Each structure stands twice: as structure tokens, then as C-alpha cells.
Amino acid sequence: MSPMFVDVSCKKCGARNRLDIGQPRAEQTLEEHVRLVIDRLSHQPSFGCFGGHFELAPPLPNFWEVHWETLGGSQAP
């Protein structure tokens, strides 16, 4: 399976870019991978988080907005 991408925009300046969110592991379903990515980017701790640890701060700045409706396997929206 190819890497998955999603659009991310800046709430301050309006710039919008595609973000590579990786690809599911061989034994992982697409739905599970997307759920873990959503948990990770929105900082909702999950027991299957990447790296096996929890962080005290969200990995994305508060002024970034993730557009989940653009999720896809292409770097072009």
C-alpha cells in the first residue's frame, strides 16, 4: 500500500499543504491506521500510539487544521 496524505492548513495565514501520514503496517487495517493518525494528530491518547509513548503537547500547532475529507493515497488533493 502506498503512503496516505491529508491536507493541513494554517488558521493564521491560510497556507495549505499535503501531509504524508504514512501507511498501515502489513498486519494493520486502513481504518485502524487512520484512527491512530487521527488520535496522534489531535492528541487523543490511544494505547496503540506510534512509538508506544504519550506526549504532553500535541504534535501539531494549535493553528493548524487537518482536513480529513482530503484523506487519500495521492500527494495531489
ZAFIGU-133927 format. One record per atom (N, C-alpha, C): residue number from 1; chain; z, y, x; atom name. Coordinates in pm, whole numbers. Example, Ala and Ser with C-alpha at 12.3 -4.5 7.8 and 13.67 -1.06 7.14 Angstrom:
// ZAFIGU-133927
+-----+--------+--------+--------+--------+-------+
: num : cadena :      w :      v :      u : atomo :
+-----+--------+--------+--------+--------+-------+
:   1 :      A :    780 :   -569 :   1319 :     N :
:   1 :      A :    780 :   -450 :   1230 :    CA :
:   1 :      A :    780 :   -330 :   1320 :     C :
:   2 :      A :    708 :   -225 :   1285 :     N :
:   2 :      A :    714 :   -106 :   1367 :    CA :
:   2 :      A :    787 :      3 :   1290 :     C :
+-----+--------+--------+--------+--------+-------+
This chain:
// ZAFIGU-133927
+-----+--------+--------+--------+--------+-------+
: num : cadena :      w :      v :      u : atomo :
+-----+--------+--------+--------+--------+-------+
:   1 :      A :      0 :   -118 :     85 :     N :
:   1 :      A :      0 :      0 :      0 :    CA :
:   1 :      A :      0 :    124 :     89 :     C :
:   2 :      A :    -71 :    226 :     46 :     N :
:   2 :      A :    -81 :    349 :    123 :    CA :
:   2 :      A :     38 :    440 :     94 :     C :
:   3 :      A :     62 :    539 :    183 :     N :
:   3 :      A :    172 :    632 :    161 :    CA :
:   3 :      A :    157 :    708 :     29 :     C :
:   4 :      A :    270 :    747 :    -28 :     N :
:   4 :      A :    272 :    823 :   -152 :    CA :
:   4 :      A :    296 :    971 :   -118 :     C :
:   5 :      A :    241 :   1059 :   -200 :     N :
:   5 :      A :    256 :   1203 :   -181 :    CA :
:   5 :      A :    299 :   1268 :   -311 :     C :
:   6 :      A :    366 :   1383 :   -299 :     N :
:   6 :      A :    406 :   1462 :   -415 :    CA :
:   6 :      A :    399 :   1610 :   -374 :     C :
:   7 :      A :    366 :   1697 :   -469 :     N :
:   7 :      A :    362 :   1840 :   -442 :    CA :
:   7 :      A :    503 :   1898 :   -441 :     C :
:   8 :      A :    525 :   1989 :   -346 :     N :
:   8 :      A :    652 :   2062 :   -335 :    CA :
:   8 :      A :    617 :   2210 :   -323 :     C :
:   9 :      A :    683 :   2295 :   -402 :     N :
:   9 :      A :    656 :   2438 :   -393 :    CA :
:   9 :      A :    784 :   2514 :   -362 :     C :
:  10 :      A :    763 :   2634 :   -307 :     N :
:  10 :      A :    875 :   2722 :   -273 :    CA :
:  10 :      A :    898 :   2818 :   -389 :     C :
:  11 :      A :   1021 :   2822 :   -439 :     N :
:  11 :      A :   1055 :   2911 :   -550 :    CA :
:  11 :      A :   1057 :   3057 :   -505 :     C :
:  12 :      A :   1068 :   3080 :   -373 :     N :
:  12 :      A :   1074 :   3218 :   -322 :    CA :
:  12 :      A :    936 :   3279 :   -304 :     C :
:  13 :      A :    845 :   3207 :   -238 :     N :
:  13 :      A :    714 :   3266 :   -205 :    CA :
:  13 :      A :    599 :   3203 :   -283 :     C :
:  14 :      A :    622 :   3090 :   -350 :     N :
:  14 :      A :    518 :   3026 :   -429 :    CA :
:  14 :      A :    427 :   2932 :   -352 :     C :
:  15 :      A :    445 :   2920 :   -220 :     N :
:  15 :      A :    361 :   2829 :   -141 :    CA :
:  15 :      A :    381 :   2686 :   -192 :     C :
:  16 :      A :    272 :   2608 :   -190 :     N :
:  16 :      A :    276 :   2472 :   -242 :    CA :
:  16 :      A :    208 :   2379 :   -141 :     C :
:  17 :      A :    273 :   2266 :   -110 :     N :
:  17 :      A :    220 :   2169 :    -15 :    CA :
:  17 :      A :    244 :   2028 :    -65 :     C :
:  18 :      A :    165 :   1932 :    -12 :     N :
:  18 :      A :    185 :   1790 :    -41 :    CA :
:  18 :      A :    286 :   1736 :     59 :     C :
:  19 :      A :    382 :   1658 :     11 :     N :
:  19 :      A :    486 :   1598 :     93 :    CA :
:  19 :      A :    467 :   1447 :     95 :     C :
:  20 :      A :    459 :   1389 :    214 :     N :
:  20 :      A :    447 :   1244 :    230 :    CA :
:  20 :      A :    585 :   1184 :    204 :     C :
:  21 :      A :    595 :   1099 :    102 :     N :
:  21 :      A :    725 :   1037 :     70 :    CA :
:  21 :      A :    728 :    890 :    109 :     C :
:  22 :      A :    636 :    850 :    197 :     N :
:  22 :      A :    637 :    714 :    249 :    CA :
:  22 :      A :    575 :    614 :    153 :     C :
:  23 :      A :    606 :    488 :    178 :     N :
:  23 :      A :    553 :    381 :     94 :    CA :
:  23 :      A :    660 :    275 :     75 :     C :
:  24 :      A :    651 :    200 :    -34 :     N :
:  24 :      A :    752 :     96 :    -58 :    CA :
:  24 :      A :    749 :    -11 :     51 :     C :
:  25 :      A :    865 :    -67 :     81 :     N :
:  25 :      A :    872 :   -183 :    170 :    CA :
:  25 :      A :    805 :   -301 :    101 :     C :
:  26 :      A :    771 :   -403 :    175 :     N :
:  26 :      A :    699 :   -519 :    121 :    CA :
:  26 :      A :    772 :   -581 :      2 :     C :
:  27 :      A :    905 :   -588 :      7 :     N :
:  27 :      A :    982 :   -653 :    -99 :    CA :
:  27 :      A :   1027 :   -556 :   -209 :     C :
:  28 :      A :    982 :   -430 :   -202 :     N :
:  28 :      A :   1028 :   -326 :   -294 :    CA :
:  28 :      A :    917 :   -290 :   -392 :     C :
:  29 :      A :    955 :   -272 :   -518 :     N :
:  29 :      A :    856 :   -230 :   -618 :    CA :
:  29 :      A :    831 :    -79 :   -603 :     C :
:  30 :      A :    717 :    -35 :   -654 :     N :
:  30 :      A :    684 :    106 :   -652 :    CA :
:  30 :      A :    789 :    187 :   -729 :     C :
:  31 :      A :    833 :    135 :   -843 :     N :
:  31 :      A :    932 :    204 :   -925 :    CA :
:  31 :      A :   1064 :    223 :   -849 :     C :
:  32 :      A :   1107 :    120 :   -777 :     N :
:  32 :      A :   1232 :    128 :   -700 :    CA :
:  32 :      A :   1217 :    230 :   -587 :     C :
:  33 :      A :   1104 :    230 :   -519 :     N :
:  33 :      A :   1080 :    325 :   -411 :    CA :
:  33 :      A :   1085 :    468 :   -463 :     C :
:  34 :      A :   1016 :    493 :   -574 :     N :
:  34 :      A :   1014 :    627 :   -632 :    CA :
:  34 :      A :   1155 :    668 :   -676 :     C :
:  35 :      A :   1230 :    577 :   -735 :     N :
:  35 :      A :   1368 :    609 :   -776 :    CA :
:  35 :      A :   1453 :    649 :   -656 :     C :
:  36 :      A :   1440 :    576 :   -545 :     N :
:  36 :      A :   1517 :    609 :   -425 :    CA :
:  36 :      A :   1474 :    743 :   -366 :     C :
:  37 :      A :   1345 :    772 :   -370 :     N :
:  37 :      A :   1297 :    901 :   -320 :    CA :
:  37 :      A :   1350 :   1014 :   -407 :     C :
:  38 :      A :   1345 :    996 :   -539 :     N :
:  38 :      A :   1398 :   1099 :   -629 :    CA :
:  38 :      A :   1547 :   1119 :   -603 :     C :
:  39 :      A :   1623 :   1011 :   -590 :     N :
:  39 :      A :   1766 :   1022 :   -559 :    CA :
:  39 :      A :   1787 :   1097 :   -429 :     C :
:  40 :      A :   1707 :   1064 :   -329 :     N :
:  40 :      A :   1721 :   1124 :   -196 :    CA :
:  40 :      A :   1689 :   1272 :   -197 :     C :
:  41 :      A :   1576 :   1309 :   -261 :     N :
:  41 :      A :   1535 :   1449 :   -260 :    CA :
:  41 :      A :   1620 :   1536 :   -351 :     C :
:  42 :      A :   1676 :   1478 :   -455 :     N :
:  42 :      A :   1762 :   1556 :   -545 :    CA :
:  42 :      A :   1909 :   1540 :   -509 :     C :
:  43 :      A :   1935 :   1464 :   -403 :     N :
:  43 :      A :   2070 :   1439 :   -351 :    CA :
:  43 :      A :   2161 :   1377 :   -457 :     C :
:  44 :      A :   2109 :   1274 :   -523 :     N :
:  44 :      A :   2190 :   1195 :   -614 :    CA :
:  44 :      A :   2216 :   1065 :   -540 :     C :
:  45 :      A :   2335 :   1047 :   -484 :     N :
:  45 :      A :   2362 :    929 :   -402 :    CA :
:  45 :      A :   2331 :    799 :   -475 :     C :
:  46 :      A :   2270 :    707 :   -401 :     N :
:  46 :      A :   2243 :    574 :   -455 :    CA :
:  46 :      A :   2287 :    473 :   -350 :     C :
:  47 :      A :   2320 :    353 :   -393 :     N :
:  47 :      A :   2367 :    253 :   -299 :    CA :
:  47 :      A :   2256 :    201 :   -209 :     C :
:  48 :      A :   2132 :    230 :   -243 :     N :
:  48 :      A :   2020 :    187 :   -161 :    CA :
:  48 :      A :   1955 :    301 :    -87 :     C :
:  49 :      A :   2029 :    407 :    -57 :     N :
:  49 :      A :   1969 :    525 :      4 :    CA :
:  49 :      A :   1912 :    492 :    141 :     C :
:  50 :      A :   1814 :    569 :    181 :     N :
:  50 :      A :   1750 :    547 :    310 :    CA :
:  50 :      A :   1851 :    568 :    422 :     C :
:  51 :      A :   1852 :    481 :    520 :     N :
:  51 :      A :   1942 :    494 :    633 :    CA :
:  51 :      A :   2080 :    436 :    606 :     C :
:  52 :      A :   2110 :    402 :    482 :     N :
:  52 :      A :   2237 :    339 :    448 :    CA :
:  52 :      A :   2357 :    431 :    457 :     C :
:  53 :      A :   2336 :    561 :    447 :     N :
:  53 :      A :   2449 :    655 :    453 :    CA :
:  53 :      A :   2424 :    768 :    353 :     C :
:  54 :      A :   2528 :    843 :    328 :     N :
:  54 :      A :   2518 :    957 :    238 :    CA :
:  54 :      A :   2533 :   1086 :    318 :     C :
:  55 :      A :   2470 :   1191 :    273 :     N :
:  55 :      A :   2479 :   1320 :    341 :    CA :
:  55 :      A :   2556 :   1417 :    255 :     C :
:  56 :      A :   2611 :   1519 :    320 :     N :
:  56 :      A :   2689 :   1620 :    249 :    CA :
:  56 :      A :   2603 :   1732 :    193 :     C :
:  57 :      A :   2480 :   1745 :    239 :     N :
:  57 :      A :   2391 :   1850 :    193 :    CA :
:  57 :      A :   2258 :   1790 :    150 :     C :
:  58 :      A :   2194 :   1849 :     50 :     N :
:  58 :      A :   2064 :   1798 :      7 :    CA :
:  58 :      A :   1963 :   1811 :    121 :     C :
:  59 :      A :   1868 :   1717 :    130 :     N :
:  59 :      A :   1769 :   1722 :    237 :    CA :
:  59 :      A :   1663 :   1830 :    217 :     C :
:  60 :      A :   1649 :   1882 :     96 :     N :
:  60 :      A :   1555 :   1990 :     71 :    CA :
:  60 :      A :   1631 :   2118 :     39 :     C :
:  61 :      A :   1580 :   2232 :     84 :     N :
:  61 :      A :   1646 :   2359 :     47 :    CA :
:  61 :      A :   1647 :   2378 :   -103 :     C :
:  62 :      A :   1745 :   2451 :   -153 :     N :
:  62 :      A :   1758 :   2475 :   -297 :    CA :
:  62 :      A :   1638 :   2548 :   -356 :     C :
:  63 :      A :   1562 :   2621 :   -274 :     N :
:  63 :      A :   1449 :   2696 :   -326 :    CA :
:  63 :      A :   1319 :   2615 :   -329 :     C :
:  64 :      A :   1324 :   2488 :   -294 :     N :
:  64 :      A :   1207 :   2401 :   -306 :    CA :
:  64 :      A :   1210 :   2332 :   -441 :     C :
:  65 :      A :   1094 :   2320 :   -503 :     N :
:  65 :      A :   1082 :   2249 :   -631 :    CA :
:  65 :      A :    983 :   2134 :   -614 :     C :
:  66 :      A :   1025 :   2013 :   -651 :     N :
:  66 :      A :    940 :   1896 :   -641 :    CA :
:  66 :      A :    868 :   1876 :   -774 :     C :
:  67 :      A :    737 :   1862 :   -770 :     N :
:  67 :      A :    654 :   1844 :   -890 :    CA :
:  67 :      A :    620 :   1696 :   -904 :     C :
:  68 :      A :    709 :   1621 :   -969 :     N :
:  68 :      A :    693 :   1475 :   -979 :    CA :
:  68 :      A :    568 :   1434 :  -1055 :     C :
:  69 :      A :    514 :   1521 :  -1138 :     N :
:  69 :      A :    394 :   1487 :  -1212 :    CA :
:  69 :      A :    272 :   1473 :  -1120 :     C :
:  70 :      A :    283 :   1520 :   -995 :     N :
:  70 :      A :    171 :   1511 :   -900 :    CA :
:  70 :      A :    183 :   1388 :   -810 :     C :
:  71 :      A :    280 :   1302 :   -834 :     N :
:  71 :      A :    301 :   1183 :   -750 :    CA :
:  71 :      A :    176 :   1097 :   -747 :     C :
:  72 :      A :    134 :   1062 :   -627 :     N :
:  72 :      A :     15 :    978 :   -614 :    CA :
:  72 :      A :     -5 :    930 :   -472 :     C :
:  73 :      A :   -103 :    843 :   -455 :     N :
:  73 :      A :   -130 :    782 :   -326 :    CA :
:  73 :      A :   -232 :    859 :   -244 :     C :
:  74 :      A :   -264 :    980 :   -284 :     N :
:  74 :      A :   -363 :   1060 :   -214 :    CA :
:  74 :      A :   -301 :   1187 :   -161 :     C :
:  75 :      A :   -349 :   1231 :    -45 :     N :
:  75 :      A :   -297 :   1356 :     10 :    CA :
:  75 :      A :   -350 :   1476 :    -67 :     C :
:  76 :      A :   -461 :   1458 :   -138 :     N :
:  76 :      A :   -515 :   1565 :   -222 :    CA :
:  76 :      A :   -454 :   1554 :   -361 :     C :
:  77 :      A :   -411 :   1668 :   -421 :     N :
:  77 :      A :   -350 :   1663 :   -554 :    CA :
:  77 :      A :   -442 :   1613 :   -662 :     C :
+-----+--------+--------+--------+--------+-------+
